[in-house]
Amino acid sequence: MRDVLQFNATITMCKYYSPDSCWGSYLFSTEDDIPKYTTQTKSVFNPDVDESLKFSCLCGKMQELVVGGKYTVKATYNFDKRYG
């Protein structure tokens, strides 16, 4: 059995959500430790970036989430060979 991760997430974008199946795919940011993520870096064009934020994707059966909403998430990490 895989470990269940618990972290706080702020939804940054809804990629897909189906109310019929309750399956969704959302992008989120967090300051908590998660296994796979990307970060932003400061640049001349974007000097106000918070480099402590980690970004990743949350996919699966769930309630519909609100962009900008803050949630406590319990999830398992899964790397999909087809979609990454």
C-alpha positions, -999 to +999 in steps of 0.1 A: +000+000+000+012+035-008+017+062+018-010+087+022+004+123+020-013+152+037-006+187+027-022+221+022-028+232-014-040+263-031-057+255-064-041+275-093-060+261-123-087+236-132-075+215-161-107+193-162-136+184-141-166+162-148-196+165-124-210+132-138-180+111-127-166+135-101-131+131-117-109+161-119-075+174-127-062+205-109-029+224-107-020+235-072+008+252-052+019+243-017+047+251+007+046+216+022+070+188+013+056+167-016+075+140-036+073+155-072+070+192-080+082+221-100+092+256-088+094+290-102+126+311-103+130+348-101+139+366-133+142+401-146+107+398-159+092+384-128+112+395-097+084+390-071+082+351-074+079+332-042+106+305-046+093+285-016+062+275-035+060+240-051+037+233-080+021+200-090-010+183-103-039+167-084-060+142-103-087+117-094-122+114-080-130+144-058-154+172-052-152+201-075-125+225-063-124+263-066-095+281-082-079+301-055-094+279-028-072+265+000-076+229+009-061+202+031-054+173+008-050+136+016-036+118-015-013+091-027+016+099-051+013+081-084+035+086-115+015+077-146+037+063-175+013+077-201+006+112-187+036+118-164 
